[in-house]
């Protein structure tokens, strides 16, 4: 008769279903005197790896916490306990180091350190990468005899559950860093709003009356708030971090940071936070200093400088608080019909406006009011529509101070690509002795050339000069 022995699949100590494990694992991890009790398999030397055991192997692994048994025989009734192994069985422990990955040294304790230092763990990613590049030997290093990824994933959750307060503090700290950075930029933007907001409103045709003065009154407050947020952001980013034990970080005798993460070769979260902080700092300073360079960016004059050949009107401006206001004033006046050029002085609180013909001061004053300023005409010079003959054709003025009436001729200009082109062409045409006055407008692609009406318009000479400057032109008969 043949006797059949039942196969035990549950731990004889706790009743937990055991996972099959190969004898090679037991022989590798049991202390020498106990390893001799486990018979070697025929292919022990070639079976090492992460492949799970298939079918019954004669031995089972018990992963239950609180149970002292680690291995038990399926048929022989033999059991091996935790103290008979050469390594700690991390999955069966509830405190201490609790190793999870025996090939690449990840444990519940190391995962806690990662969570405290960065707020997240990269243990799983690290193991997967090293399994591809180096390989693992779980069958002879891991007490379960199988891949550790499942145990590590559970270990991450365990570490998180054991550090709820600290993780919450870490999360709150990250949110605080974000709030301070965003607050820094927003308050800096508001501190410079007295300069850029009127320009934006003017561009879209919305009245900005009074807004510049109102925002300027709050500018010091916004500046204080900006530096307050910035100081808090620097403190939160560069404050001493805490180690896993809760103590402040300190430099080791070799000068290494005891809390430094081992993310060498790539930027970690802390480095990114510092880079973002310095970027926020640069942006905040740029916004705070905006009133100082807005005039350089947009210019405080019109499309050309006011010359003696223009009607010149001087307006006293009230409400300007910085050079940025001078830019807004210039843009507002330039939009008035008939204005050729504007020179605004923030120091003298005035604007000099150049036109071809006398312009209604009320139109300019209304434009200033819409932009949020108050303007008042204080001086207006005689119109240059009639110019002494010695300034137009080079002849000596007569004893009766004869004057010559001007003819204004419009030309269409092709080939200009920027305001500089218009300015250069204007200067070249103004140098012709036959030309009394010239205005080249880049936007409309036109030039208005004024010559003495007593003489024929020098069409050929004008067109030749324009061609020599690199542009093409034609007299606009319709204008």
C-alpha positions as CSV (number, residue, x, y, z in Angstrom):
1,X,0.0,0.0,0.0
2,X,1.2,3.6,-0.8
3,X,0.8,6.2,1.9
4,X,-0.1,9.8,0.9
5,X,0.8,12.7,3.2
6,X,-1.4,15.9,2.9
7,X,0.4,19.1,1.7
8,X,0.2,21.9,4.2
9,X,-0.4,25.3,2.7
10,X,-1.2,27.2,5.8
11,X,1.2,28.3,8.5
12,X,1.0,25.9,11.4
13,X,1.5,28.7,13.9
14,X,-1.0,31.4,12.7
15,X,-3.0,29.7,10.0
16,X,-2.1,32.3,7.3
17,X,-1.8,30.9,3.8
18,X,1.8,30.6,2.8
19,X,3.5,31.4,-0.5
20,X,5.6,28.8,-2.1
21,X,9.4,29.5,-1.8
22,X,12.3,27.5,-3.3
23,X,14.7,25.7,-1.2
24,X,17.5,27.8,-2.6
25,X,16.1,30.8,-0.7
26,X,16.1,29.0,2.6
27,X,19.6,27.6,2.1
28,X,20.8,31.2,1.3
29,X,19.2,33.0,4.2
30,X,19.0,30.5,7.1
31,X,21.9,30.3,9.5
32,X,24.4,27.6,8.5
33,X,23.3,25.0,11.1
34,X,19.7,25.3,10.0
35,X,20.4,25.6,6.2
36,X,21.8,22.0,6.3
37,X,18.3,20.7,7.1
38,X,17.0,21.9,3.7
39,X,17.8,19.6,0.8
40,X,19.3,21.3,-2.2
41,X,17.3,21.3,-5.5
42,X,18.8,19.7,-8.6
43,X,19.1,23.1,-10.3
44,X,19.8,25.4,-7.5
45,X,22.7,27.1,-9.2
46,X,20.7,28.1,-12.3
47,X,17.4,29.0,-10.8
48,X,18.5,32.3,-9.1
49,X,16.4,35.2,-10.2
50,X,13.0,36.9,-9.7
51,X,10.8,34.3,-11.3
52,X,8.0,33.1,-9.0
53,X,7.9,29.5,-7.9
54,X,5.4,27.3,-9.8
55,X,3.6,24.4,-8.1
56,X,4.7,23.0,-4.8
57,X,8.3,23.3,-3.8
58,X,8.1,21.7,-0.4
59,X,8.4,24.9,1.5
60,X,6.1,27.9,2.2
61,X,6.8,31.5,3.3
62,X,4.6,33.1,6.0
63,X,4.3,36.9,5.6
64,X,2.0,37.5,8.6
65,X,3.1,40.1,11.1
66,X,3.1,39.0,14.7
67,X,3.9,35.4,13.6
68,X,7.4,34.2,14.5
69,X,7.4,31.5,11.8
70,X,9.0,32.4,8.5
71,X,9.2,29.1,6.7
72,X,7.3,25.9,7.1
73,X,7.5,22.5,5.3
74,X,4.6,21.4,3.2
75,X,4.9,17.8,4.3
76,X,7.7,17.4,6.8
77,X,6.3,19.6,9.5
78,X,9.5,21.5,9.9
79,X,9.4,25.3,10.7
80,X,12.0,28.0,10.8
81,X,11.5,31.2,12.9
82,X,12.8,34.8,12.5
83,X,15.8,34.3,14.8
84,X,17.0,31.4,12.6
85,X,17.6,33.7,9.6
86,X,20.6,35.8,8.9
87,X,18.5,38.8,7.8
88,X,15.6,40.7,9.3
89,X,12.2,39.8,7.6
90,X,10.9,43.4,7.1
91,X,7.4,42.5,6.0
92,X,6.8,40.7,9.3
93,X,7.9,43.7,11.5
94,X,5.9,46.7,12.6
95,X,8.8,48.9,13.9
96,X,12.4,49.5,13.2
97,X,14.3,49.5,9.9
98,X,12.1,47.0,8.2
99,X,14.0,46.2,5.0
100,X,11.9,45.7,1.9
101,X,14.3,45.5,-1.0
102,X,17.3,43.5,-0.1
103,X,19.1,44.0,-3.5
104,X,19.0,47.8,-3.5
105,X,18.7,48.7,0.1
106,X,15.2,50.2,0.4
107,X,13.3,49.9,3.7
108,X,10.4,51.5,5.5
109,X,12.9,53.7,7.4
110,X,14.6,54.9,4.2
111,X,11.2,55.6,2.5
112,X,10.3,57.7,5.6
113,X,13.4,59.8,5.1
114,X,12.5,60.4,1.5
115,X,9.0,61.4,2.4
116,X,10.3,63.9,5.0
117,X,12.9,65.3,2.7
118,X,10.9,65.7,-0.5
119,X,7.3,64.8,0.2
120,X,7.4,61.7,-2.0
121,X,9.3,58.5,-2.5
122,X,11.1,57.3,-5.7
123,X,11.9,53.8,-4.3
124,X,9.8,52.0,-6.9
125,X,11.3,53.9,-9.8
126,X,14.8,53.3,-8.5
127,X,14.2,49.6,-8.2
128,X,12.7,49.3,-11.7
129,X,15.6,51.2,-13.2
130,X,18.2,49.1,-11.5
131,X,16.5,45.8,-12.3
132,X,17.0,46.8,-16.0
133,X,20.5,48.1,-15.7
134,X,22.0,45.9,-13.0
135,X,19.6,43.1,-12.3
136,X,18.5,41.6,-9.0
137,X,19.0,38.4,-7.0
138,X,15.7,38.3,-5.0
139,X,15.7,34.5,-4.7
140,X,18.8,34.5,-2.5
141,X,18.5,37.9,-0.8
142,X,14.7,38.4,-0.2
143,X,13.2,36.1,2.5
144,X,10.1,35.8,0.3
145,X,12.2,34.5,-2.5
146,X,10.3,36.7,-5.0
147,X,10.3,40.3,-6.4
148,X,10.0,43.0,-3.8
149,X,8.0,45.6,-5.8
150,X,4.7,44.6,-4.1
151,X,6.2,44.8,-0.7
152,X,7.9,48.2,-1.4
153,X,4.6,49.6,-2.7
154,X,2.9,48.6,0.6
155,X,5.9,49.9,2.5
156,X,5.4,53.4,0.9
157,X,1.8,53.4,2.1
158,X,2.9,52.2,5.6
159,X,5.5,54.9,5.8
160,X,2.9,57.5,4.8
161,X,0.4,56.3,7.4
162,X,3.1,56.4,10.1
163,X,4.0,60.0,9.3
164,X,0.6,61.8,8.8
165,X,1.4,64.9,10.9
166,X,4.9,65.3,9.4
167,X,3.6,64.8,5.8
168,X,0.8,67.2,6.5
169,X,3.4,69.8,7.7
170,X,5.5,69.1,4.6
171,X,2.5,69.6,2.4
172,X,1.5,72.8,4.2
173,X,5.1,74.0,3.9
174,X,5.1,73.4,0.1
175,X,1.8,75.2,-0.2
176,X,3.2,78.1,1.9
177,X,6.2,78.3,-0.5
178,X,3.9,78.5,-3.5
179,X,1.7,81.1,-1.9
180,X,4.7,83.3,-1.0
181,X,6.1,83.1,-4.5
182,X,2.8,83.9,-6.2
183,X,2.1,86.7,-3.7
184,X,5.5,88.2,-4.4
185,X,4.8,88.4,-8.2
186,X,1.2,89.7,-7.8
187,X,2.1,92.4,-5.3
188,X,5.1,93.5,-7.4
189,X,2.7,93.7,-10.4
190,X,0.3,95.8,-8.4
191,X,3.1,98.1,-7.2
192,X,3.9,99.0,-10.8
193,X,0.2,99.1,-12.0
194,X,0.2,102.9,-11.7
195,X,2.5,102.9,-14.8
196,X,1.4,100.0,-16.9
197,X,-2.4,99.9,-16.3
198,X,-3.1,103.4,-17.7
199,X,-1.1,102.4,-20.9
200,X,-3.2,99.3,-21.2
201,X,-6.5,101.2,-20.7
202,X,-5.4,103.8,-23.2
203,X,-4.5,101.1,-25.8
204,X,-8.0,99.6,-25.6
205,X,-9.7,103.0,-25.5
206,X,-10.9,102.9,-21.9
207,X,-10.7,106.0,-19.7
208,X,-8.1,105.7,-16.9
209,X,-9.1,109.0,-15.2
210,X,-7.7,109.1,-11.7
211,X,-6.4,105.5,-11.7
212,X,-2.7,106.4,-11.9
213,X,-2.9,108.7,-8.9
214,X,-4.9,106.2,-6.9
215,X,-2.6,103.4,-7.5
216,X,0.5,105.6,-6.9
217,X,-0.9,106.3,-3.4
218,X,-0.9,102.5,-2.7
219,X,2.5,101.8,-4.3
220,X,4.5,102.0,-1.1
221,X,2.1,99.5,0.6
222,X,2.4,97.1,-2.3
223,X,6.2,97.4,-2.3
224,X,6.3,96.5,1.4
225,X,4.0,93.5,0.8
226,X,6.2,92.4,-2.0
227,X,9.4,92.4,0.1
228,X,7.4,90.7,2.9
229,X,6.3,87.8,0.6
230,X,9.8,87.6,-0.9
231,X,11.5,87.4,2.6
232,X,9.0,84.6,3.6
233,X,9.7,82.7,0.4
234,X,13.5,82.8,1.0
235,X,13.0,81.6,4.6
236,X,10.8,78.7,3.6
237,X,13.1,77.7,0.8
238,X,16.4,78.0,2.6
239,X,15.4,77.2,6.2
240,X,17.2,74.2,7.8
241,X,15.5,71.0,7.0
242,X,14.9,68.2,9.5
243,X,16.3,64.7,9.3
244,X,14.2,61.5,9.8
245,X,14.9,61.7,13.5
246,X,13.4,65.1,13.7
247,X,16.7,66.9,14.4
248,X,17.9,69.8,12.4
249,X,20.3,69.0,9.6
250,X,24.0,69.5,10.3
251,X,27.1,69.2,8.3
252,X,29.2,66.1,8.9
253,X,32.9,66.2,9.6
254,X,33.5,65.7,5.9
255,X,31.4,68.7,5.0
256,X,28.5,66.6,3.7
257,X,24.9,67.4,4.4
258,X,23.4,64.7,6.6
259,X,19.9,65.5,5.1
260,X,21.0,65.6,1.5
261,X,19.1,63.3,-0.8
262,X,20.9,60.9,-3.1
263,X,19.4,62.2,-6.3
264,X,22.7,62.9,-7.8
265,X,22.9,63.5,-11.6
266,X,19.5,65.3,-11.8
267,X,17.6,68.2,-10.2
268,X,15.7,67.3,-7.1
269,X,12.6,69.1,-5.9
270,X,14.6,71.3,-3.5
271,X,16.9,72.5,-6.4
272,X,13.8,73.3,-8.5
273,X,12.3,75.3,-5.7
274,X,15.5,77.4,-5.4
275,X,15.6,78.0,-9.2
276,X,11.9,79.1,-9.1
277,X,12.5,81.4,-6.2
278,X,15.3,83.3,-7.9
279,X,13.2,83.5,-11.0
280,X,10.4,85.0,-9.0
281,X,12.9,87.5,-7.4
282,X,14.1,88.7,-10.8
283,X,10.5,89.1,-12.0
284,X,9.5,91.0,-8.8
285,X,12.5,93.4,-9.2
286,X,11.7,94.0,-12.9
287,X,8.1,94.9,-12.0
288,X,9.1,97.1,-9.1
289,X,11.6,99.0,-11.3
290,X,9.1,99.3,-14.2
291,X,8.5,103.0,-13.7
292,X,12.2,103.7,-14.1
293,X,12.6,102.1,-17.5
294,X,9.1,102.3,-19.0
295,X,10.2,105.5,-20.8
296,X,13.1,103.7,-22.4
297,X,10.8,100.9,-23.6
298,X,7.9,102.9,-25.0
299,X,9.5,106.4,-25.3
300,X,8.2,109.6,-23.8
301,X,8.1,111.4,-27.1
302,X,5.9,111.1,-30.2
303,X,6.9,109.8,-33.5
304,X,9.3,112.6,-34.0
305,X,11.0,115.5,-32.1
306,X,9.2,118.8,-32.0
307,X,11.0,121.2,-34.4
308,X,10.9,124.9,-35.0
309,X,9.0,124.3,-38.2
310,X,6.0,123.1,-36.3
311,X,3.3,124.9,-34.4
312,X,4.5,124.4,-30.8
313,X,2.1,124.4,-27.8
314,X,3.2,124.0,-24.3
315,X,0.8,122.3,-21.8
316,X,1.2,122.2,-18.0
317,X,0.5,118.6,-16.8
318,X,-0.8,117.7,-13.4
319,X,-1.0,114.2,-12.0
320,X,2.4,112.7,-13.2
321,X,4.1,110.8,-10.5
322,X,7.0,109.1,-12.3
323,X,8.6,108.7,-15.7
324,X,6.0,106.0,-16.5
325,X,3.3,108.7,-16.3
326,X,5.3,110.7,-18.9
327,X,5.0,107.8,-21.3
328,X,1.3,107.6,-20.8
329,X,0.9,111.3,-21.3
330,X,2.9,111.1,-24.5
331,X,0.8,108.2,-25.9
332,X,-2.4,110.0,-25.0
333,X,-1.5,113.3,-26.8
334,X,0.0,111.4,-29.8
335,X,-3.5,110.0,-30.5
336,X,-5.0,113.4,-31.0
337,X,-5.6,114.2,-34.7
338,X,-3.1,116.7,-36.2
339,X,-0.3,116.0,-33.6
340,X,3.1,115.3,-35.2
341,X,5.4,115.1,-32.2
342,X,5.3,115.3,-28.4
343,X,8.1,116.0,-26.0
344,X,7.1,115.3,-22.3
345,X,9.2,116.2,-19.4
346,X,8.3,114.6,-16.0
347,X,10.7,116.9,-14.2
348,X,9.2,120.1,-15.6
349,X,5.7,118.7,-15.5
350,X,4.9,119.8,-19.0
351,X,4.4,118.6,-22.6
352,X,5.5,120.4,-25.8
353,X,3.2,119.5,-28.7
354,X,4.1,119.9,-32.3
355,X,1.5,120.2,-35.1
356,X,1.3,121.3,-38.7
357,X,-1.5,123.7,-38.0
358,X,-3.0,125.2,-34.8
359,X,-4.7,122.4,-32.9
360,X,-7.6,123.0,-30.5
361,X,-6.2,122.8,-27.0
362,X,-9.4,121.4,-25.7
363,X,-8.8,118.2,-27.8
364,X,-5.5,117.6,-26.1
365,X,-6.9,118.5,-22.7
366,X,-9.7,116.0,-23.2
367,X,-7.2,113.3,-24.2
368,X,-5.2,114.0,-21.0
369,X,-8.3,113.9,-18.8
370,X,-9.3,110.5,-20.3
371,X,-5.9,109.2,-19.5
372,X,-6.2,110.3,-15.9
373,X,-4.2,113.6,-16.0
374,X,-5.0,117.3,-16.1
375,X,-3.5,119.5,-18.9
376,X,-3.6,123.3,-19.3
377,X,-2.3,125.3,-22.3
378,X,0.3,127.8,-21.1
379,X,2.1,128.8,-24.3
380,X,1.6,128.6,-28.0
381,X,4.0,129.8,-30.7
382,X,3.2,131.3,-34.1
383,X,2.3,128.9,-36.9
384,X,5.2,128.1,-39.2
385,X,2.9,127.7,-42.2
386,X,4.5,130.8,-43.5
387,X,8.2,130.7,-43.3
388,X,10.8,133.5,-44.2
389,X,12.2,132.9,-47.6
390,X,15.8,132.6,-46.4
391,X,14.9,129.3,-44.6
392,X,13.3,127.7,-47.7
393,X,15.4,128.4,-50.7
394,X,18.6,129.8,-49.4
395,X,18.1,133.2,-50.9
396,X,18.8,136.4,-48.9
397,X,15.6,137.8,-47.2
398,X,14.3,141.0,-48.8
399,X,14.3,144.3,-46.9
400,X,10.5,143.9,-46.6
401,X,10.9,140.5,-44.9
402,X,9.0,138.7,-47.6
403,X,7.3,135.5,-46.7
404,X,6.5,132.5,-49.0
405,X,3.4,130.4,-48.8
406,X,4.0,126.7,-48.6
407,X,2.6,123.8,-50.7
408,X,2.1,120.5,-49.0
409,X,2.6,117.4,-51.2
410,X,1.8,113.8,-50.1
411,X,3.9,110.9,-51.3
412,X,3.4,107.2,-50.8
413,X,6.5,105.4,-49.5
414,X,7.1,101.7,-49.9
415,X,9.9,99.6,-48.3
416,X,9.9,101.1,-44.8
417,X,10.1,98.3,-42.1
418,X,10.3,100.3,-38.8
419,X,10.2,103.8,-37.3
420,X,13.9,104.2,-37.8
421,X,13.4,103.9,-41.5
422,X,10.9,106.8,-41.4
423,X,13.2,108.9,-39.2
424,X,16.3,108.4,-41.5
425,X,14.3,109.2,-44.6
426,X,12.8,112.3,-43.0
427,X,16.3,113.6,-42.1
428,X,17.5,113.0,-45.7
429,X,14.6,114.8,-47.3
430,X,14.8,117.7,-44.8
431,X,18.4,118.3,-46.0
432,X,17.3,119.2,-49.5
433,X,17.4,123.0,-50.1
434,X,14.0,123.0,-51.9
435,X,12.3,121.4,-48.9
436,X,11.0,123.7,-46.1
437,X,9.4,121.0,-44.0
438,X,8.9,117.2,-44.2
439,X,7.1,114.6,-42.1
440,X,7.4,110.9,-42.8
441,X,4.9,108.6,-41.0
442,X,5.8,104.9,-40.8
443,X,2.3,103.7,-39.9
444,X,0.5,105.4,-42.9
445,X,3.5,104.8,-45.2
446,X,3.3,108.5,-46.3
447,X,5.5,111.5,-46.4
448,X,4.2,115.1,-46.4
449,X,6.7,117.4,-48.1
450,X,6.3,121.2,-47.8
451,X,7.9,123.4,-50.5
452,X,7.5,127.0,-51.5
453,X,4.3,127.4,-53.5
454,X,6.0,129.9,-55.8
455,X,8.1,127.2,-57.3
456,X,7.3,123.9,-59.0
457,X,7.5,120.9,-56.8
458,X,10.9,119.1,-57.4
459,X,9.3,115.7,-58.1
460,X,12.3,114.1,-59.8
461,X,14.7,115.3,-57.1
462,X,12.5,114.1,-54.3
463,X,11.8,110.7,-55.8
464,X,15.6,110.3,-56.6
465,X,16.5,111.0,-53.0
466,X,13.9,108.6,-51.7
467,X,15.2,105.9,-54.1
468,X,18.8,106.5,-53.1
469,X,17.7,105.9,-49.5
470,X,16.5,102.4,-50.5
471,X,12.7,103.0,-50.8
472,X,10.3,103.5,-53.6
473,X,7.7,106.3,-53.8
474,X,5.1,108.1,-55.8
475,X,3.2,111.3,-55.5
476,X,-0.3,110.7,-54.0
477,X,-2.6,112.6,-56.3
478,X,-5.6,111.8,-54.2
479,X,-4.2,113.6,-51.1
